Amino acid sequence: MPDDTGEHRSQAWHRVLVTSPTTRRAPGRLAWAAFAAAVVVHLVGLYLPEVDTPAGLDVPGQDKVAHIVLFGLVMLTGRLAGIPAGWLAGALVLHAVVSELVQQLVLPHRTGDPLDVLADIGGILLGWYLSAIVGRHRSTG
């Protein structure tokens, strides 16, 4: 059913998920390089053996902040590289779950944590939001 602008709901969702302002402009090599770097840092952060924090430098919640940052950077840079948001967000949510299972079941000295998945999703949403802000700024400025 069309809304006030005559746009069908499915068309509106397609516009939001696939053709937001960050995809209207052809991404450059820098955007793809930033995305590749974010993916590498993301994978290293999730799968390398856990590093012991020196006594006194352990901050409560720093693990969750790291998850938010790692997933948020991949989402942000992926959107700026022109990857459709729906596909990228879906792949990242799937990876959030799989990475915790791998950490729990496969990697020695690592443990999976369901709360990390929630932090990952928070990072994905934050990266998506920031990419929309950047996209709006790029399309108007």
N, C-alpha and C positions, 0 to 999 in steps of 0.2 A: 504494500500500500504506500503510495507516495506521501511524503511529508509536505510541509508548507512550501518548500522550494520545488516540488515536483520530483524529488529524488527518492527512489525506492530505498528501503532500509538496507537491503543487501548491497546496493551501490554505495551507500554511505559507509558501510563497514569496509568494503573493498577500497574505497578512497583512503580511509584511515589506516588500514593495515598495509596497503601496497603502494599507494601513490601519495604519501605525505610529502611535505615540502622538501625533505632531504633526498627524495628520489627524483625530483623534477629536473635537477641539475646533474649533468654527468659527473660522477666522482672522478677525482684525479688520482694520480699515482700515490700522492701523499696520504690520501684517505685509505687506500688499500694497504699501504705500508704500515700505517697506524693500526689498522685492523689486524694485520698479520702479527705485528709486535704484541698487541693485546692478547691475541690467541696464544702465542708462545708463553707469555708471562702467566696467563691464566692456567695453562696446562702444567707448567713447572710448579706453580703455587699449589695446585691440587694434587699432584702425583709424586713430587719429590718426597723423600722421607722427611718426617717432621723434624724441625730444628728446635733444639732446646733453647728456651729464652733464659738469659742469665738472671740469676737471683736479683730480685728487686726491680727488674724491668718488665715483668709480666703484668700487663694491664687487663683487668677483667673485660671480657667481651671483644678483645682484639681479634680473635678468630672470626667472629661474626662480621666485624668491620672488614676484615680481609676478604671474606666471601662476597660482601656487598660490593666492594671495590672491584674485585676480579670479574664478577659477572656484569657489573655495571659498565666497566670499560669495554668489554667485548660487545655489549649491546649498543653502546654509544658509538663506538668506532665502526661497527658493522652497519649501523643505520647511515652513518656519514659516508660509508663506502657504497651505499645504495642497495644494500640487502633488504628485501621486504621485511617489515617489522614482524608480521605474523609468523612467517617462517623462521626467522631468527629467534624470536621469543620462544616458539615451540621447541626448537632444537636445544636452546639453552635450558629450558625447564627439564627436558628429557635428560640432558647431560648432568644437570644438578642431581637428579635422582640416581642416575647410573654412577656418577663419580662417588657418591656416598656409599653405594653398594660395593664398588671396587675397593674403596678405602677400608671398608669393614671386612670384606671377605678375601681380598687378594693381597693387599699391600701389608707387609709386616711393619709394625711400629706405627700404623695409622688406624684410626677408628672412624667409622661413619657416625654421623649425628643427624637425626631428622631435623633438628633446629637449624642446621647448616643449610638444608634445602630451603627453609623459609627465608633465611638471609640471602640465599642465592636469588630467590624470586623477588625479594625486595630490591636487590641490585639490578635485576633485569628491568623492573618497573622504573627504577630511578634512571637507568641509562636510556630507556625509551622516552621518558619525560624530558630529560636533558637534550636528547636528539631532536625532539619536537621544538624545543626552545631555540636551539641552534639553527634548525631548518627554517623556522619562522624568521629569525634574524637574517639568515642568508638570502631568503627570498624577498625581503623588504629592503635590505641594505645592500 
